[in-house]
Amino acid sequence: MAEALNDSVGAFIPGPRVELAGATAGPLAGLGFAVKDLYDVAGHPTTYGNPDWARSNPPAAATAPVVQALLQAAAFLRGKTKTVELAYGLTGENVWHGTPVNPAAPGRFPGGSSCGSAAAVAAGLVDFALGSDTGGSVRIPASYCGIFGIRPSWGAVSLAGARGLGPSFDTAGWFAQRASVLARVGAVLLPEDAGGGPLGPLLKAEDAWINAVPATVVALAEPMLVLERLLGRAMRVDIAPEGLDTLYEHFRCVQAEEAWATLGSWVAATDPQFGPGVKERFAAAKAMDPAKAAAGRAFRRSFQARMRALLAGGGVLAYPTSPVPAPLLDASQAEQNAVRERTMGVTAIAGLGGLPEVSLPVGKVEGAPVGLSLVAAPGRDRALLALAERLATELGLPV
Amino acid sequence: MAEALNDSVGAFIPGPRVELAGATAGPLAGLGFAVKDLYDVAGHPTTYGNPDWARSNPPAAATAPVVQALLQAAAFLRGKTKTVELAYGLTGENVWHGTPVNPAAPGRFPGGSSCGSAAAVAAGLVDFALGSDTGGSVRIPASYCGIFGIRPSWGAVSLAGARGLGPSFDTAGWFAQRASVLARVGAVLLPEDAGGGPLGPLLKAEDAWINAVPATVVALAEPMLVLERLLGRAMRVDIAPEGLDTLYEHFRCVQAEEAWATLGSWVAATDPQFGPGVKERFAAAKAMDPAKAAAGRAFRRSFQARMRALLAGGGVLAYPTSPVPAPLLDASQAEQNAVRERTMGVTAIAGLGGLPEVSLPVGKVEGAPVGLSLVAAPGRDRALLALAERLATELGLPV
């Protein structure tokens, strides 16, 4: 274990630091990591970002198997990181624990809900960090903080011992500053890839590019050319002829139904205090029209079949992880909501599809990071991580 | 809604019956169903089979989306059914609520953990019933009670609003007396199949047949011949050259790790009363050696790749669902444990593999039912249900 960390960016939850040594030898030896505070560590409370959650739930009796696997691979735990309350938000704000600083753009939000994990990695406090991603909670903070992040195929990594938000969307993801570390963690946590063969062709998701502001498109242009050198000239595809806003709407309705099914009993029984935005989202989840949720479930089914057909041969989608860089800390709630809706039309692609997505820190807009996402068929996570490492090498990013 | 049910077999949980009308029209119109009491129904407690669970958890604020989907498809809910405590057992015993009668073999256990759902279907109280299957909890009671049952591909049906036991094994399954009803429920709940093409060749899992007692093999011989008429001569394969007991051992260790990660905090904080067997299983889960769990996780990874390779072309495994019929109600704990271990070497195939498995009520041993299982690659659930319906037709089973 190294010296005590100076948490210069407010990435860790308040209180005594939760640290654990890993095994003496293993594939992650020498790497320090942090875990979002919705994964259990035995003997410690799991706050889930909300004071009333910690108060009304017993401390963890067990350590989540995914955390256990990292310790057994010889990584060492440096602490538990802040999360948006109940993981239900994208800016990374937490009024109870304090919003972590975005080390790459201190005047902007860090992104969430895995805000503390992203900030800890971006500030160099740890080599990698576990987050979770339901609707963008790893991909967006990775894009905003200028680091690598992966949302794996849905179901690829066990969420036992982790608090849920929308079980049919929830995934265990992680961040790293270096592409090789992102892949090394994947080698420990991920199943073998389903099906083999090289990835390709490259598919440029036109609608997701049109959804991004021009400055983001400009910032990602050169990396796309390099990616085309690796995979061949991109073919243009439309992911959602019905509109990305339709994707977002269906995602929102199914997620809301699942969020209330998962957490509603606790919310109703506890009447917890919530910070701004979170309260409104749970109120909307409670009031969700069951017919809309049913329509969303039906849409998801056809969308998954469509994506499977598109990506079956090894196709790789590429598009901006987020259409814009992180909102400024003084952005109005209306501005934040506008960014949220525009962003989630894109994050809903992998969310609804159950697809793996890796975000690479390739560009800057107004001095703030924006990421490029690579997306493949479910079960191709390892190949995707290998491709990300190749692209990072070509681009001169940290490998 | 039909007239009040006479619960002649003790299938439903004690107390007022939880009944809900479905939509006025839909694909399941006219069908009554029941749900295992680990799925939430808004406004009602979820007992999870244990009095201390119901006491220490708030009533459900929401209805589980899978139950909602059945109601929206116009099925009507007739009640919540008994489960083994925390779904952690295979005989179907529940000392708090009373063990349901096995309608097909009243001197024997109904099988569990979805005991009440199986008994309700076998007694004709409902047309179908939701259960859940982690290590055999749908397949075994289906086999014991002489009805159809499916454990879907892992992850195919959302478990939002359902209590978990081992998240990376847990599935939402269901029972029916008629093969067509089993498939109609699947058409409502399941995603489109991944990949197309007809199922086949037929693969006879030799080790699972050798594991069964001779009387079971004899009882299933004729159905296997009929299956060969449909799919061609069976090819013989060994699923587990390392031994089915090795499969069971790895399954047991990973499941135990996940069970303690999922429920350990509640067990430690509540110190609940447990019936025989359940207490011991949680004590074992708490004491599970992390190195054994890690070995189990590694084994599962290679086993999944092996099964995927074996079944990729459409292959269908066939073997006895349970090696023996249901144990007698007066079987000693030692006899029950012996049956459990012998059974779970076989149920671990689909459990570790994440594979869909349908059990058909094709045979009898000493007057008690035994099922034949069909197993395919993940994502081929609908094709598997269609095959089961064809086979049922050929065999003169209820379609």
Chai-1 contact restraints between the chains, C-beta under 6 A:
chainA,res_idxA,chainB,res_idxB,connection_type,confidence,min_distance_angstrom,max_distance_angstrom,comment,restraint_id
A,P58,B,S265,contact,1.0,0.0,6.0,A-B,restraint_1
A,P58,B,A269,contact,1.0,0.0,6.0,A-B,restraint_2
A,A60,B,S265,contact,1.0,0.0,6.0,A-B,restraint_3
A,A61,B,G264,contact,1.0,0.0,6.0,A-B,restraint_4
A,A61,B,S265,contact,1.0,0.0,6.0,A-B,restraint_5
A,A61,B,A268,contact,1.0,0.0,6.0,A-B,restraint_6
A,A62,B,W260,contact,1.0,0.0,6.0,A-B,restraint_7
A,A62,B,A261,contact,1.0,0.0,6.0,A-B,restraint_8
A,A62,B,G264,contact,1.0,0.0,6.0,A-B,restraint_9
A,A64,B,A261,contact,1.0,0.0,6.0,A-B,restraint_10
A,P65,B,E257,contact,1.0,0.0,6.0,A-B,restraint_11
A,P65,B,A261,contact,1.0,0.0,6.0,A-B,restraint_12
A,Q68,B,P290,contact,1.0,0.0,6.0,A-B,restraint_13
A,Q72,B,A294,contact,1.0,0.0,6.0,A-B,restraint_14
A,G155,B,G155,contact,1.0,0.0,6.0,A-B,restraint_15
A,S158,B,S168,contact,1.0,0.0,6.0,A-B,restraint_16
A,L159,B,P167,contact,1.0,0.0,6.0,A-B,restraint_17
A,A160,B,P167,contact,1.0,0.0,6.0,A-B,restraint_18
A,A160,B,E258,contact,1.0,0.0,6.0,A-B,restraint_19
A,A160,B,A261,contact,1.0,0.0,6.0,A-B,restraint_20
A,A160,B,T262,contact,1.0,0.0,6.0,A-B,restraint_21
A,G161,B,A261,contact,1.0,0.0,6.0,A-B,restraint_22
A,P167,B,L159,contact,1.0,0.0,6.0,A-B,restraint_23
A,P167,B,A160,contact,1.0,0.0,6.0,A-B,restraint_24
A,S168,B,S158,contact,1.0,0.0,6.0,A-B,restraint_25
A,P191,B,R301,contact,1.0,0.0,6.0,A-B,restraint_26
A,P191,B,Q304,contact,1.0,0.0,6.0,A-B,restraint_27
A,E192,B,A305,contact,1.0,0.0,6.0,A-B,restraint_28
A,E257,B,P65,contact,1.0,0.0,6.0,A-B,restraint_29
A,E258,B,A160,contact,1.0,0.0,6.0,A-B,restraint_30
A,W260,B,A62,contact,1.0,0.0,6.0,A-B,restraint_31
A,A261,B,A62,contact,1.0,0.0,6.0,A-B,restraint_32
A,A261,B,A64,contact,1.0,0.0,6.0,A-B,restraint_33
A,A261,B,P65,contact,1.0,0.0,6.0,A-B,restraint_34
A,A261,B,A160,contact,1.0,0.0,6.0,A-B,restraint_35
A,A261,B,G161,contact,1.0,0.0,6.0,A-B,restraint_36
A,T262,B,A160,contact,1.0,0.0,6.0,A-B,restraint_37
A,G264,B,A61,contact,1.0,0.0,6.0,A-B,restraint_38
A,G264,B,A62,contact,1.0,0.0,6.0,A-B,restraint_39
A,S265,B,P58,contact,1.0,0.0,6.0,A-B,restraint_40
A,S265,B,A60,contact,1.0,0.0,6.0,A-B,restraint_41
A,S265,B,A61,contact,1.0,0.0,6.0,A-B,restraint_42
A,A268,B,A61,contact,1.0,0.0,6.0,A-B,restraint_43
A,A269,B,P58,contact,1.0,0.0,6.0,A-B,restraint_44
A,P290,B,Q68,contact,1.0,0.0,6.0,A-B,restraint_45
A,A294,B,Q72,contact,1.0,0.0,6.0,A-B,restraint_46
A,R301,B,P191,contact,1.0,0.0,6.0,A-B,restraint_47
A,Q304,B,P191,contact,1.0,0.0,6.0,A-B,restraint_48
A,A305,B,E192,contact,1.0,0.0,6.0,A-B,restraint_49
